[in-house]
Amino acid sequence: MSTLTFVGTGAIGLPMAQRLSEAGHSVTGVDPFEAARVRGRDAGLSMVETYTESPPNDVVVVMVATPAQLDDLVTEATLETNRNKIASSLWIIMSTVGPDSVHQAAVKLAELGARVVDAPVTGGVSGAVAGKLTVFASGAITDVEQAQILLANLGNIRNVGSLVGNGQSVKVVNQHLASVHLVAAAEALALAKHLGLNPEEVFELIRHGAAGSWMLNDRGPRMLKGEGADVLSTIGIFVKDSGLVASAAENVGATTPLLNAARERFNLAESRGQAKEDDSSVIKTFL
């Protein structure tokens, strides 16, 4: 069993931390938001506000939301007062932050003796709760093997190479498709309504055929429910993720016209004040 610090106990992070705790690991949750800390304590976790307040642990699991938050965390962790906690610790960065961000973090942490596994996840809140996330893990073989002992409690581990950053690159490809599929599902269901059809009936007719997709099946019901839909993943997350995809593509000279069209829709939704709404609400930009 490991002692670990879990940074970022949001909608996906909290059920992940819970699963690790239930597996017998000693978990200290870290989150700057009081509401998140209350939910963590209600779930039986020990919670603190900052990494500095966390006890020295063998493993640090990171599920922050943005590259800026990862940079802030690493900056805090590498302060002189925290350096005794860094040496020989294993950092498993599971956030979607892009290859450049995770590589920069790994360099800073390695200078103080930490080892880093790049392990972004996909599968959403439902996957986190059920322990059925897909994890794209990359890093030194021995580090990934150690991480797998923990990650096995969270889902299916895919080893994507020894280079820290490979996991993020695979996640970039994943989020390219997720972004496009989500917007395509929204556009199609909105089209059904404009054609005078019942979108609920159309959804049931097409969801299991050649036009079906995971995104259509998962987000379609929330699109149809509208304002009453639960917020499981926000428009803001897809603004961030589609931006990471666009940036990574630009850095390597790849063209992504479909991603760019999807990104425009997420940005439009954000400009209309929908950033904190469920990502399925992107359908409103077509209605």
Secondary structure, 3 states (H helix, E strand, C coil): CCEEEEECCCCCHHHHHHHHHHCCCEEEEECCCHHHHHHHHHCCCEEECCHHHCCCCCEEEECCCCHHHHHHHHHHHCCHHHHHHHCCCEEEECCCCCHHHHHHHHHHHHCCCCEEEECCEECHHHHHHHCCEEEEEECCHHHHHHHHHHHCCCEEEEECCCCCCHHHHHHHHHHHHHHHHHHHHHHHHHHHHHCCCCHHHHHHHHCCCCCCCHHHHHHHHHHHHHHHCCCCCEHHHHHHHHHHHHHHHHHHCCCCHHHHHHHHHHHHHHHCCCCCCEHHHHHHHHC
